Amino acid sequence: MHVLRLGGIDKHRTAYFSSQSTSNGGRKVLGQKPYALSVRVITWNVNSIRQRLPRLLALLSRHEPDVVCLQETKVADQDFPIDPLLEQGYGALSHGQGGRNGVAIVSRLPMEEVSRGLPGSPVPDDARVLVARVDGVTVASIYAVNGKEVGDPAYDVKLDWYEALDAWAQSMIDPVALTLLAGDFNVTPDDRDVHDPELWRGRNLASEPERERLRALMSMGLIDLGRHAAGDVEGPFTFWDYRMGAFHRGWGLRIDLALGTAPVADRLVSVEVDREERKPTSGEGKPSDHAPAIVTLRD
């Protein structure tokens, strides 16, 4: 039996889907944790879940993640494509918005919604933050404001949005608890995360005011797991613009991040980027301009 649980004041604002079948009929059953010594969490800006659904389903089969944080789903909750995910043994929480923004958390483990939205956001109608409790870990899917370009009014909105995110994190994050913030933060943490630091210096996605706000967020006890795993090297990049052949030229940025508390970092095994997923020839339909970042933790 498939169960759709609606919460909140407006039934279209939240949807939690699960499968409670005891016999799987040839497919996986949600809520039955596979025996494993590791937990795999993926964060991926899909840039429209409708367009990327075949690739998402292939990603689930290929990597068998326990949790996937999605950004830019671009669908209202009632239009979230849950049935194909159920067929693969996954449920989902969606905080959606038709045609733009939108975040979701997909899981093959039982999960409970903690919160949605960002208190004090300068764009309160934007669907950008969703938090769930999954197997003892608090997981947030984050889609930060882009900002367009330095000097644009949208850039000031971005800085104000980060101030709200920092205030929210200060009240929410317990540095000794298992907490993971994963998503498209639309900021490169430092010059190692930019293919050409001089070209990007002072520009949106690499400007100092943005980076200062990201550092303020991380000062609350969060560790950049991607940098922690990679060490002092360039990248690995997660985003390549569709234009000018950026992917093939290596013109990438690392803006998709997984920020974890120390107890999460202590369990870190690896962080990898699935570059194959960014290739036009690697799957059905056009790829997203972001590649999935795959975080593996010891169970």
Steps between C-alpha positions, in 0.01 A plus 500: 500500500640841406445770758506873431524703818422870478610740769500871568216742447482473122487148361703609197792619714625163613487142391663194654470182302576153627437139416371282779475174306633196682544307176703670235346355184841495335619840619672647802291597801550841656592494865700178491860610541739289289785339693796728441803639677457843343235764435496681168354849460483680164432866439400606150353810339287329236386823331144359457411160636257445215773538240754306704276219630646222277849605606399512867359147482818381329707674769306316772567167329866579436600628844225359726509803734315501830409870473495748213465877550360664188492866404317695229230237469276767343172323575220564749464228762189351344690456173807333649560173309485262793375179332823415312696554821268269693558235236871514586437488873540868581271750667529877485433825677437792268499872569417610149419801288359482151754595232780615728699423814380198698687254722436136586645218706477149356568206730475123516507530880212620720508877544309769681467860393653747745439834327465677167570853396743756642385734779588860424568432131487809276319277247256317731302343216806325356527125571868469593542315830365161608611309811431138591609248759634184333633205699626719783650769274353846443525565125427832329464554126607857424462709185657842551402815314717540189549877509539551121799738515673734742316833499168350396219532758485120500854494640393700805207261542750214497708656777187563707387142438832373634458716809166328558657159436776574752243606763292188433805274524609658826166407657477158334846344490639307792872456423515170687198348322495323163401780261559536126415801283527404133412686186574772251642784708576719196834600653851367441663473845843612376719533191565126483136463404525715187658396169649849449518697826622821340222497240240449772646729764233730639224346288180340619557144628858594596476841666631562849168611660341168399795301624498690830140396557576140412789502746267646765265207439783250530628665820197352676669163501469391137778342296522508121507126440599534135808704578575283802505195273680657202775686683691793355418448132298672231133403513354250457250711309126433506360766264577587139296758308310370199655774289832518313579132545591562864491134601730379222737791565517432872346834592342381822407622846444318827177646636318180599609431854447259788555669836503269799553527872808340654320171578410474131853590389636232734300242302611630159635243257498695174342775292489442126352688206322297232639687201356241262152623589587845360582355156227528233574145387480339843124470535155568365431861407698813572714495817471751780770767509594357842654162577398300808732508801507164680581489872578163656495467878576210729178365646 
